[in-house]
């Protein structure tokens, strides 16, 4: 069995809205519900841990009740950073395998979730080849990166819980911060992490423009697919 950790503690400063982006409407319902309703269909996920701000716990619990979702959801208070929120979720997980996802990636299909669950490797992520040029540097160019050797990291990601938790503890002790968990696990444990082919519609809703793009994806692609 698997534990699903849904990260929903962000405040979404770049969205420039008073409401966190995961609760904004997309396709006629809050963004967070797109993930919850799909995960609800997957029997191989026995528990869902939603990491969120304390003041939004009741709102999420009401969404779950109103949508008649299964009794496998708990809310956990998030931390000040994404990394701290993942750590809080890991400490509540009861299964050996954890799937980490972001509430603002609403277009992952049931099929995509099942593909990563069924992968025989214990540490697996989704990734897409980069089709644009990437240079290293901020105000000046300091290095040239070979895009054929780079991937755009996507979620969900599946990990061995104990190994990832150990890596998180080491990062916490050293005060190191990572933007996602595959890099954290690889840095500390040098674990083999398999990469599965991601897809172009698995976008992260971050800015007001992403909402517009998301509505187009939902109407033109998601609604016309029976296998999502």
Residue frames as qw, qx, qy, qz and C-alpha x, y, z in Angstrom:
[[0.000, 0.886, 0.464, 0.000, 0.00, 0.00, 0.00],
 [0.419, 0.319, 0.019, 0.850, 0.98, 3.62, -0.49],
 [0.162, -0.729, -0.390, 0.538, 0.63, 6.87, 1.41],
 [0.349, 0.646, 0.327, 0.595, -0.21, 9.91, -0.68],
 [0.328, -0.556, -0.244, 0.724, 1.18, 13.21, 0.64],
 [0.282, 0.747, 0.409, 0.441, -0.48, 16.23, -0.95],
 [0.385, -0.207, -0.176, 0.882, 1.37, 19.49, -0.41],
 [0.019, -0.744, -0.509, -0.431, -1.13, 22.30, 0.07],
 [0.467, -0.666, -0.311, 0.492, 0.53, 24.69, 2.51],
 [0.394, 0.103, 0.207, 0.890, 1.74, 27.32, 0.05],
 [0.082, 0.673, 0.390, -0.623, 0.33, 30.84, 0.15],
 [0.526, 0.541, 0.532, 0.385, 0.93, 31.53, -3.55],
 [0.176, -0.687, -0.038, 0.703, 2.53, 34.98, -3.44],
 [0.159, -0.171, 0.584, 0.778, 3.16, 34.99, -7.20],
 [0.066, 0.526, 0.807, 0.261, -0.56, 34.49, -7.85],
 [0.006, -0.102, 0.089, -0.991, -1.26, 37.89, -6.23],
 [0.537, -0.454, -0.497, -0.509, -4.54, 36.68, -4.72],
 [0.400, -0.512, 0.454, -0.609, -5.78, 36.76, -1.12],
 [0.933, -0.100, 0.220, -0.265, -6.80, 33.10, -1.41],
 [0.410, -0.436, 0.753, 0.276, -4.04, 30.45, -1.71],
 [0.376, 0.371, -0.567, -0.632, -3.86, 29.23, -5.30],
 [0.078, -0.008, -0.996, -0.048, -4.83, 25.65, -4.45],
 [0.179, 0.489, 0.737, -0.431, -8.31, 26.92, -3.50],
 [0.264, 0.423, -0.216, -0.839, -8.85, 29.01, -6.62],
 [0.771, 0.358, 0.424, -0.314, -11.42, 27.74, -9.11],
 [0.080, 0.441, -0.729, -0.517, -10.32, 25.80, -12.18],
 [0.300, -0.070, -0.872, -0.381, -12.72, 23.88, -14.38],
 [0.562, -0.479, -0.332, -0.586, -15.57, 24.77, -12.04],
 [0.819, -0.530, -0.218, 0.022, -14.02, 23.52, -8.79],
 [0.343, -0.864, 0.364, 0.068, -11.14, 24.30, -6.41],
 [0.469, 0.629, -0.618, -0.051, -7.77, 23.29, -7.86],
 [0.223, -0.395, 0.842, -0.293, -7.02, 20.96, -4.93],
 [0.770, 0.120, 0.450, -0.437, -10.11, 18.86, -5.67],
 [0.706, 0.540, -0.381, -0.257, -8.78, 17.79, -9.07],
 [0.267, 0.434, -0.837, 0.198, -6.09, 15.77, -7.29],
 [0.386, -0.138, 0.729, -0.548, -8.22, 14.54, -4.39],
 [0.798, 0.253, 0.164, -0.522, -10.99, 13.20, -6.61],
 [0.697, 0.469, -0.528, -0.125, -8.55, 11.20, -8.75],
 [0.108, 0.379, -0.843, 0.366, -6.63, 9.77, -5.80],
 [0.614, -0.077, 0.469, -0.630, -9.95, 8.75, -4.27],
 [0.867, 0.296, -0.154, -0.369, -10.34, 6.22, -7.12],
 [0.536, 0.490, -0.674, 0.132, -7.06, 4.42, -6.41],
 [0.871, -0.445, -0.127, -0.163, -7.35, 1.52, -3.96],
 [0.810, 0.117, -0.294, 0.493, -3.57, 1.11, -3.79],
 [0.100, 0.428, -0.299, 0.847, -3.45, 4.39, -1.86],
 [0.482, -0.462, -0.736, 0.112, -4.67, 3.58, 1.64],
 [0.301, -0.756, -0.337, 0.473, -4.11, 6.97, 3.25],
 [0.354, 0.677, 0.175, 0.621, -3.94, 10.56, 2.05],
 [0.449, -0.566, -0.272, 0.636, -2.09, 13.14, 4.13],
 [0.253, 0.821, 0.247, 0.449, -2.93, 16.72, 3.17],
 [0.516, -0.309, -0.221, 0.768, -0.32, 19.15, 4.44],
 [0.079, 0.744, 0.367, 0.553, -1.82, 22.61, 4.73],
 [0.017, 0.363, -0.326, 0.873, -1.95, 25.81, 6.73],
 [0.028, -0.213, -0.840, 0.499, -3.74, 25.43, 10.04],
 [0.328, 0.354, 0.254, -0.838, -6.47, 27.92, 9.11],
 [0.549, 0.282, -0.461, -0.637, -7.41, 25.89, 6.00],
 [0.028, -0.080, 0.991, -0.107, -7.76, 22.49, 7.65],
 [0.397, 0.381, 0.654, -0.519, -11.48, 22.91, 8.26],
 [0.495, 0.570, -0.187, -0.629, -12.04, 24.13, 4.69],
 [0.303, 0.350, -0.847, -0.262, -10.35, 21.02, 3.28],
 [0.150, 0.092, 0.938, -0.299, -12.24, 18.73, 5.63],
 [0.490, 0.484, 0.367, -0.625, -15.51, 20.29, 4.44],
 [0.454, 0.514, -0.505, -0.524, -14.50, 19.78, 0.80],
 [0.111, 0.185, -0.976, -0.031, -13.85, 16.10, 1.50],
 [0.284, 0.296, 0.791, -0.454, -17.23, 15.65, 3.22],
 [0.474, 0.560, 0.099, -0.672, -19.15, 17.60, 0.58],
 [0.470, 0.484, -0.607, -0.420, -17.62, 15.53, -2.23],
 [0.936, -0.148, 0.163, -0.276, -18.29, 12.26, -0.35],
 [0.466, 0.583, -0.661, 0.082, -14.68, 11.16, -0.64],
 [0.828, -0.151, -0.535, 0.074, -13.52, 7.99, 1.09],
 [0.576, -0.805, 0.087, -0.108, -12.49, 7.89, 4.74],
 [0.880, -0.025, -0.011, 0.474, -8.73, 7.86, 4.18],
 [0.308, 0.697, -0.020, 0.647, -7.85, 11.55, 4.50],
 [0.525, -0.683, -0.290, 0.417, -6.13, 13.43, 7.31],
 [0.253, 0.891, -0.036, 0.376, -4.89, 17.02, 7.43],
 [0.733, -0.336, -0.157, 0.570, -1.49, 17.89, 8.89],
 [0.034, -0.970, -0.010, 0.240, -0.23, 21.39, 9.58],
 [0.747, 0.535, -0.037, 0.393, 2.45, 22.49, 7.14],
 [0.614, -0.420, -0.064, 0.665, 5.78, 24.13, 7.85],
 [0.016, 0.820, -0.046, -0.571, 7.27, 27.45, 6.84],
 [0.152, 0.531, -0.644, -0.529, 8.86, 25.88, 3.74],
 [0.823, 0.205, -0.355, -0.393, 7.95, 23.18, 1.25],
 [0.494, 0.300, -0.783, 0.228, 10.71, 20.97, 2.69],
 [0.170, -0.141, 0.698, -0.681, 9.36, 21.33, 6.22],
 [0.721, 0.094, 0.084, -0.681, 5.87, 20.48, 4.99],
 [0.762, 0.246, -0.579, -0.157, 7.08, 17.28, 3.34],
 [0.239, 0.254, -0.807, 0.477, 8.92, 16.37, 6.56],
 [0.450, -0.059, 0.476, -0.753, 5.71, 16.87, 8.57],
 [0.821, 0.181, -0.170, -0.514, 3.81, 14.64, 6.16],
 [0.602, 0.316, -0.730, 0.071, 6.45, 11.90, 6.20],
 [0.014, -0.225, 0.769, -0.599, 6.30, 11.74, 9.98],
 [0.623, 0.071, 0.378, -0.681, 2.59, 10.90, 9.78],
 [0.675, 0.317, -0.516, -0.421, 2.87, 8.28, 7.02],
 [0.753, -0.285, 0.527, -0.272, 2.15, 4.66, 7.96],
 [0.931, 0.339, 0.132, 0.009, 3.18, 2.92, 4.72],
 [0.692, -0.309, 0.347, 0.553, 6.65, 2.05, 3.43],
 [0.378, 0.290, 0.488, 0.731, 5.96, 3.74, 0.09],
 [0.048, 0.707, 0.329, -0.625, 5.02, 7.41, -0.18],
 [0.394, 0.527, 0.479, 0.581, 3.80, 9.38, -3.17],
 [0.180, -0.550, -0.196, 0.792, 4.42, 13.09, -2.97],
 [0.265, 0.571, 0.556, 0.543, 2.37, 15.50, -5.04],
 [0.066, -0.145, -0.157, 0.975, 1.57, 19.21, -5.16],
 [0.285, 0.586, 0.667, -0.360, -2.03, 20.38, -4.93],
 [0.283, 0.760, -0.058, -0.581, -1.38, 22.91, -7.70],
 [0.077, 0.281, -0.824, -0.486, -0.61, 20.20, -10.28],
 [0.628, 0.156, 0.439, -0.623, -4.24, 19.35, -11.07],
 [0.715, 0.451, -0.258, -0.467, -3.90, 17.54, -14.40],
 [0.011, -0.334, 0.943, -0.010, -2.21, 14.31, -13.35],
 [0.724, -0.047, -0.394, -0.564, -4.47, 11.47, -14.43],
 [0.855, -0.309, 0.323, -0.263, -5.54, 8.35, -12.57],
 [0.927, 0.334, -0.077, 0.151, -3.52, 6.46, -15.16],
 [0.335, 0.707, -0.419, 0.461, -0.41, 8.54, -14.34],
 [0.500, -0.576, 0.476, -0.438, -0.79, 7.81, -10.63],
 [0.964, -0.059, 0.221, -0.136, -1.20, 4.10, -11.29],
 [0.755, 0.558, -0.258, 0.230, 1.84, 4.02, -13.59],
 [0.110, 0.672, -0.553, 0.479, 4.13, 5.33, -10.88],
 [0.714, -0.377, 0.428, -0.406, 2.60, 3.03, -8.24],
 [0.978, 0.149, 0.126, -0.075, 3.06, -0.01, -10.47],
 [0.460, 0.723, -0.480, 0.188, 6.68, 0.82, -11.31],
 [0.900, -0.199, -0.347, 0.171, 8.83, -1.86, -9.64],
 [0.462, 0.283, -0.354, 0.763, 11.44, 0.64, -8.48],
 [0.371, -0.635, -0.578, 0.353, 10.93, 2.13, -5.02],
 [0.137, -0.654, -0.033, 0.743, 12.17, 5.62, -5.97],
 [0.387, 0.411, 0.639, 0.522, 10.56, 6.97, -9.15],
 [0.076, 0.594, 0.156, -0.785, 9.85, 10.42, -10.55],
 [0.565, 0.694, 0.425, 0.135, 8.27, 11.87, -13.67],
 [0.267, -0.599, 0.238, 0.716, 10.40, 14.05, -15.94],
 [0.633, 0.731, 0.252, -0.005, 10.29, 15.68, -19.36],
 [0.655, 0.073, 0.203, 0.724, 13.22, 16.35, -21.66],
 [0.040, -0.759, -0.100, 0.642, 14.00, 20.05, -21.93],
 [0.601, 0.513, 0.474, 0.389, 13.44, 21.41, -25.42],
 [0.125, 0.973, 0.010, 0.195, 14.91, 24.86, -24.85],
 [0.588, 0.408, -0.396, 0.575, 18.39, 26.19, -24.19],
 [0.606, -0.781, -0.151, 0.018, 19.46, 26.55, -20.54],
 [0.467, 0.557, -0.369, 0.580, 22.46, 28.61, -19.46],
 [0.622, -0.510, -0.438, 0.402, 23.95, 28.86, -15.98],
 [0.293, 0.101, -0.090, 0.946, 24.14, 32.32, -14.51],
 [0.011, -0.743, -0.568, 0.354, 22.04, 35.20, -13.25],
 [0.125, 0.899, -0.006, -0.420, 23.33, 38.61, -14.32],
 [0.249, 0.661, -0.624, -0.334, 26.07, 37.08, -16.49],
 [0.949, 0.144, -0.230, -0.158, 26.50, 33.68, -18.18],
 [0.366, -0.681, 0.628, -0.092, 28.83, 31.46, -16.17],
 [0.333, -0.182, 0.914, 0.146, 28.42, 28.09, -17.88],
 [0.572, 0.179, -0.458, -0.656, 26.73, 26.25, -20.73],
 [0.576, -0.081, 0.743, -0.331, 24.49, 23.32, -19.79],
 [0.145, 0.088, -0.855, -0.489, 23.83, 20.42, -22.16],
 [0.621, -0.026, 0.148, -0.769, 20.07, 20.22, -22.42],
 [0.750, 0.118, -0.598, -0.258, 20.26, 16.61, -23.63],
 [0.461, 0.034, -0.777, 0.427, 21.48, 15.74, -20.13],
 [0.156, -0.016, 0.440, -0.884, 18.77, 17.71, -18.31],
 [0.190, -0.467, -0.828, -0.246, 15.16, 16.98, -17.42],
 [0.328, -0.396, 0.062, -0.855, 12.27, 19.09, -16.21],
 [0.098, -0.062, -0.922, 0.368, 11.24, 17.44, -12.95],
 [0.514, -0.328, -0.307, -0.731, 7.53, 16.78, -12.50],
 [0.279, -0.084, 0.805, -0.516, 5.37, 15.38, -9.74],
 [0.773, -0.585, 0.161, -0.187, 4.02, 13.00, -8.46],
 [0.332, 0.559, -0.738, 0.180, 7.12, 11.27, -7.12],
 [0.914, -0.326, -0.167, -0.176, 7.32, 7.93, -5.33],
 [0.193, 0.627, -0.659, 0.369, 9.89, 7.12, -2.65],
 [0.655, -0.232, -0.672, 0.255, 10.81, 4.67, 0.06],
 [0.350, -0.874, -0.158, -0.297, 9.53, 6.52, 3.12],
 [0.758, -0.587, 0.009, 0.286, 12.28, 5.53, 5.56],
 [0.665, 0.082, 0.190, 0.718, 15.09, 6.46, 3.18],
 [0.122, 0.687, 0.236, 0.676, 13.52, 9.79, 2.30],
 [0.514, -0.832, -0.155, -0.138, 12.80, 10.57, 5.94],
 [0.776, -0.368, 0.049, 0.509, 16.44, 9.84, 6.83],
 [0.468, 0.333, 0.224, 0.787, 17.60, 12.22, 4.09],
 [0.167, -0.818, -0.251, -0.490, 15.23, 14.89, 5.36],
 [0.677, -0.712, -0.098, 0.160, 16.62, 14.56, 8.87],
 [0.694, -0.113, 0.138, 0.698, 20.15, 15.03, 7.55],
 [0.223, 0.571, 0.278, 0.739, 19.10, 18.09, 5.55],
 [0.406, -0.846, -0.238, -0.250, 17.41, 19.51, 8.64],
 [0.746, -0.528, -0.023, 0.404, 20.52, 18.99, 10.75],
 [0.564, -0.026, 0.247, 0.787, 22.73, 20.71, 8.16],
 [0.119, 0.694, 0.208, -0.679, 20.26, 23.47, 7.35],
 [0.110, -0.128, 0.674, 0.719, 20.22, 22.64, 3.63],
 [0.531, 0.469, 0.352, -0.611, 17.20, 23.45, 1.48],
 [0.209, 0.013, 0.829, 0.518, 16.04, 21.65, -1.66],
 [0.413, 0.148, -0.135, -0.889, 13.24, 22.55, -4.06],
 [0.868, 0.002, -0.218, -0.446, 11.99, 18.96, -4.37],
 [0.769, -0.463, 0.405, -0.174, 12.63, 15.54, -2.89],
 [0.939, 0.294, -0.005, 0.176, 14.43, 13.59, -5.61],
 [0.402, 0.706, -0.337, 0.476, 17.40, 15.96, -5.41],
 [0.453, -0.661, 0.418, -0.428, 17.35, 15.81, -1.60],
 [0.951, -0.155, 0.250, -0.095, 17.32, 12.00, -1.55],
 [0.834, 0.455, -0.097, 0.296, 20.02, 11.72, -4.19],
 [0.124, 0.805, -0.367, 0.450, 22.26, 14.26, -2.46],
 [0.465, -0.586, 0.531, -0.398, 22.25, 12.49, 0.90],
 [0.813, -0.131, 0.543, -0.168, 21.65, 8.81, 0.13],
 [0.096, 0.463, -0.726, -0.499, 22.88, 8.47, -3.49],
 [0.615, 0.228, 0.716, -0.238, 19.83, 6.31, -4.13],
 [0.136, 0.102, 0.742, 0.649, 18.96, 5.16, -7.64],
 [0.351, 0.510, 0.394, -0.679, 15.99, 7.25, -8.76],
 [0.379, 0.285, 0.760, 0.444, 14.22, 6.12, -11.91],
 [0.198, 0.382, -0.033, -0.902, 12.73, 8.65, -14.32],
 [0.408, 0.461, 0.783, 0.085, 9.47, 7.96, -16.13],
 [0.155, 0.259, 0.415, 0.858, 8.37, 10.00, -19.12],
 [0.114, 0.467, 0.493, -0.725, 6.13, 12.86, -18.01],
 [0.315, 0.607, 0.647, 0.338, 3.69, 14.81, -20.14],
 [0.216, 0.295, 0.121, 0.923, 3.22, 18.32, -21.46],
 [0.363, -0.638, -0.336, -0.590, -0.08, 19.02, -19.68],
 [0.690, -0.499, -0.433, 0.297, 1.26, 18.36, -16.16],
 [0.224, 0.598, -0.125, 0.759, 1.78, 22.03, -15.39],
 [0.374, -0.388, -0.584, 0.607, 2.12, 23.68, -11.98],
 [0.037, -0.853, -0.370, -0.366, -0.36, 26.50, -11.36],
 [0.559, -0.265, -0.254, 0.743, 1.83, 29.31, -10.04],
 [0.072, -0.194, 0.050, 0.977, 0.94, 32.60, -11.72],
 [0.495, 0.481, 0.307, -0.655, -2.25, 34.27, -13.03],
 [0.443, 0.474, -0.558, -0.517, -1.21, 33.25, -16.56],
 [0.045, 0.126, -0.991, 0.020, -1.13, 29.61, -15.44],
 [0.407, 0.347, 0.654, -0.535, -4.81, 29.81, -14.51],
 [0.544, 0.578, -0.130, -0.594, -5.64, 30.93, -18.05],
 [0.326, 0.413, -0.816, -0.241, -3.48, 28.19, -19.55],
 [0.171, -0.012, 0.936, -0.308, -4.98, 25.68, -17.11],
 [0.563, 0.416, 0.395, -0.595, -8.51, 26.47, -18.20],
 [0.549, 0.549, -0.439, -0.452, -7.49, 25.88, -21.82],
 [0.146, 0.284, -0.947, 0.016, -5.86, 22.55, -20.94],
 [0.345, 0.146, 0.793, -0.480, -8.92, 21.50, -18.97],
 [0.599, 0.508, 0.218, -0.579, -11.44, 22.42, -21.68],
 [0.570, 0.617, -0.411, -0.354, -9.48, 21.38, -24.75],
 [0.387, 0.394, -0.833, 0.041, -7.66, 18.31, -23.45],
 [0.131, -0.107, 0.867, -0.470, -8.80, 16.93, -20.12],
 [0.604, 0.232, 0.376, -0.663, -12.56, 16.98, -20.77],
 [0.730, 0.444, -0.310, -0.417, -12.09, 15.13, -24.05],
 [0.334, 0.366, -0.864, 0.092, -10.11, 12.26, -22.54],
 [0.826, -0.339, -0.212, -0.398, -11.95, 9.29, -21.07],
 [0.857, -0.037, -0.418, 0.298, -8.80, 7.73, -19.56],
 [0.231, 0.450, -0.370, 0.780, -7.84, 10.66, -17.28]]
